[in-house]
Amino acid sequence: MALLAPERHDRILALLARDGTVSVQQLADSFAVTRETVRRDLDQLEAEGALRRIHGGAVAASTPSRAESSLQERLARQSEQKLRIAQAALTYLPPETGGSMIIDAGTTTEALAGLLADRSPAESGTRRFLLTNALPIAQRLSSASSFDVEILGGSIRGITGAAVGAQTTAALQRRRADVVFLGTNGVDAAFGLSTPDTAEAAVKTALLEAGQQRVLLADSSKLGRTSLVQFARLEDIDVLITDVEPQAALAQALQEAEVDVVVAP
């Protein structure tokens, strides 16, 4: 069955994250479509800022360090990959009877929250505790029968729906959960984990410190990228769940940092 345009676009971005470059002929052969169709796909992705066209193909876009898309734009991007990552993250849930977790703001972590919303409570009736700094995630899980939900206070960033500020970080200093699920804008071999906003970076650092096991959810568009503010080193996380094998330099850095890399099937 022929791939739809959104499916082709997701695969093109995954190939760019893995290889750094793609050719029109390579894509046409892989998708069993004409080169004209591939050129239209590449033109559309370039217009969205997702890649840069070169003669005969495309390379990964040089993303400005403070660039941020709206929550709705990000929800529509790489959605299939984010769901696969979220499903793989279910393996790392804390104990069903009395376990605690923290979920960071982000579209991949929101995909995880969507899966959790439909889960039934343990037979004993004991509910997991869930803490989040994300307004959309708190709303999604507020009526879930298997969770006690707490949302961190602070100022809400409209573009991400995340609570930030001194109140947020202070509350996290008094929390220690079994596991924290974290999002990021960039995962780089040298720069580590980064995000565009200083206030949100401070909260992410505090989130990491509040989790005993630290699981990063990052789709392939984040691999090899950097944003303005570093909030953690690679060795500050225990697990990376993504949708493609990282490129060689990043894979080596993750191995040296003793990070378990899980590629979602």
C-alpha positions, 0 to 999 in steps of 0.5 A: 500500500502506498504511503500517505504524504504525512507518513512519507514526511515522518520517514524522511525526517527519521532518515535525516535524523539518522543519516543527516542527508537524503537524496531524491532518488533514494526516497523515490526508490524507498517509497515507490513514488515518482521523483516529482512526488518526493520533490514536493514532499521536500519542498513542503518540509522545507517550507515548514523549516524541517529540512534544507533543500540541496541539489538532488536531495535535502539535509537536516535543517539548522534549527535556531537555538531558541526556536519553539513551535506551538503545542498544537504544531508539535502534537501533529509532528512525528505523532506515530513515532511519539506513540511508539515511544510512549508505548515502550515507556510503559515498561518503566512504570513504577510499581502498580501498588503505591508507586510514584512517577513524575511526567514532564511537559512535552508532546511525547510525554503527553502521548504517554499520559494518553496511554495511562489515562485508560489503564485500570487501577490495581486489584488492591485499589491502590493508586499510583501517584503522579506529579506533573508540571504540565497543564495538559497532562494534569487535565488528561489524567485528573479523572483517571481511576488509577492515579492520584494526580498533583500538578506543580504550581508556578507560571504557565508557559502558553507555548508548552503548557508547562509550569515554571518558576521558583515555586515550581523548582522549590516544590520539586526539591521536596519530592523524590519519585520512583521514576521521572519521564522527561522530554527535551528539545535536543540530545547532543553528544557534546552538549547533552540535553537542551531546551530553548527557555531558561525557566523551563530548563531550570524546571527540567533540571529539578525534575531530573533530581527528583527522580530515582530512575530518569527516562528520557523520551525523545523522537528522532527529530531531537537527536543530534540537535541543540537548543540554547540552554543545557539542562543536563548531561547525558550521564544524568539520565538512565534510559533514552527511548527513541524511534531510530538508532542514534548516529555514531557519535551520539551512540558512542557518547550515550554508551560512554555515559552508560545510558540504556538506549531503547529503540521503540519497535 
